[in-house]
Amino acid sequence: MGRTVEEIFVSGRTTQEIRDEVLRWFNQNQVEMMENREDSVKGRWGSGLATAPKYFQLSFKPAQGGVAVRTEGWIGVYGVSEQSFSASALMAGIPRREGWHAMERLWTTLRAMSRITRVCPQCGKPLNEDVKFCQYCGKQLS
């Protein structure tokens, strides 16, 4: 079923500032660090004995005015396959729901880091100061 993926642009911040905040988030959420590179981090939450392990991987790409952050999350199933997180998974999907809620907290943390004063009047998503169209819904901005 793959991975849960979201791309978030964090404006007005450096890669190092974002990495530091992600590492704090990992620590606060008891996510065990698996890989820690300059352009990416990967961690695991859960042991795999009592519950399926949940994996979080973020990559950072500097861009004009900020950093593009690609977030990926998934459940490791018996070490041979992956399942995406799900907000609506039922009974056996509890680890998938837990992973979804963790990703939502991570996305909120990243979005809060942006130094943005403008939002799209159509969809309400944060905008960079210099854009003419919303990068989420495509609405032309004045």
C-alpha positions in Angstrom: 0.0 0.0 0.0 3.0 2.3 0.2 3.8 5.3 2.2 2.1 8.4 3.5 3.8 11.3 1.8 3.4 15.1 2.2 5.7 17.9 0.9 5.8 21.0 3.1 7.6 24.2 2.2 9.0 25.9 5.3 9.7 29.5 4.5 12.3 31.7 6.1 14.2 28.9 7.8 17.4 27.0 7.1 17.9 23.2 6.8 19.7 23.2 10.1 16.9 24.9 11.9 14.4 22.4 10.5 16.6 19.4 11.3 17.0 20.6 14.9 13.2 20.9 15.3 12.6 17.5 13.7 15.2 15.9 16.1 13.4 17.6 19.0 10.1 16.2 17.7 11.7 12.7 17.4 12.9 12.9 21.0 9.5 14.2 22.3 7.7 11.4 20.5 10.2 8.7 21.4 11.1 8.1 17.8 14.4 6.2 17.7 16.9 7.7 15.3 18.0 5.3 12.5 19.7 7.6 10.1 20.9 11.2 10.6 22.3 12.9 7.5 22.7 16.5 6.5 19.9 16.2 4.0 17.6 13.6 5.6 16.7 11.9 8.8 14.9 8.6 9.5 13.5 7.2 12.6 11.4 4.3 14.0 8.6 4.4 16.6 7.6 1.1 18.2 9.5 -2.1 18.7 7.6 -4.4 16.4 6.9 -6.9 19.2 3.8 -5.4 20.7 2.9 -3.2 17.7 4.0 -2.8 14.2 6.9 -0.4 13.9 6.2 3.0 12.4 8.8 4.7 10.3 9.3 8.4 9.7 11.7 9.7 7.0 12.2 13.4 6.1 14.4 14.9 3.4 15.4 18.5 3.2 16.0 20.4 0.0 17.0 24.1 0.3 15.0 26.3 -2.1 14.6 30.1 -2.6 13.2 31.6 0.6 13.2 28.4 2.6 13.4 24.6 2.6 11.2 22.0 0.9 10.6 19.1 3.4 9.4 15.8 2.1 7.8 13.7 4.8 7.2 10.0 4.5 5.6 7.7 7.0 4.7 4.0 6.9 4.1 0.9 9.0 6.6 -2.0 8.6 4.7 -5.2 8.2 6.8 -8.3 9.2 9.9 -6.6 7.7 8.8 -7.4 4.2 6.2 -4.9 3.2 5.0 -1.4 3.9 1.5 0.1 4.6 0.7 3.8 4.6 -0.7 5.5 7.6 -4.5 5.9 7.7 -6.8 8.3 9.6 -9.7 5.9 9.1 -8.2 2.4 9.6 -10.4 0.1 11.6 -9.5 -2.4 14.4 -6.4 -4.1 13.1 -5.4 -0.7 11.7 -4.7 0.9 15.1 -1.0 1.3 14.4 -1.8 2.9 11.1 -4.1 5.4 12.8 -1.4 6.1 15.5 1.1 6.8 12.7 -1.4 9.1 10.9 -1.9 11.1 14.1 1.9 11.3 14.7 2.3 12.5 11.1 -0.3 15.2 11.6 1.6 16.4 14.7 4.8 16.5 12.7 3.2 18.4 9.8 1.7 20.9 12.3 5.2 21.4 13.8 6.8 22.0 10.4 4.1 24.4 9.2 4.3 26.4 12.4 8.0 27.0 11.7 7.3 29.0 8.5 7.7 32.7 8.7 4.7 33.3 6.6 2.2 36.2 7.0 -0.1 35.4 4.1 -2.6 32.6 3.5 -4.6 31.7 0.4 -8.2 33.1 0.5 -9.5 30.1 -1.4 -8.0 27.1 0.6 -6.5 28.8 3.7 -3.0 27.2 3.2 0.1 29.3 3.9 1.7 31.2 1.0 5.1 32.6 0.2 5.1 36.3 0.0 6.2 36.4 -3.7 3.8 33.9 -5.4 1.1 34.9 -7.9 -0.8 31.5 -7.7 -1.5 29.3 -4.7 0.8 26.2 -4.9 -2.0 24.1 -3.3 -5.2 25.0 -5.1 -3.9 27.1 -8.0 -6.0 30.2 -7.2 -4.7 33.4 -8.8 -3.6 35.8 -6.1 -3.8 39.6 -6.3 
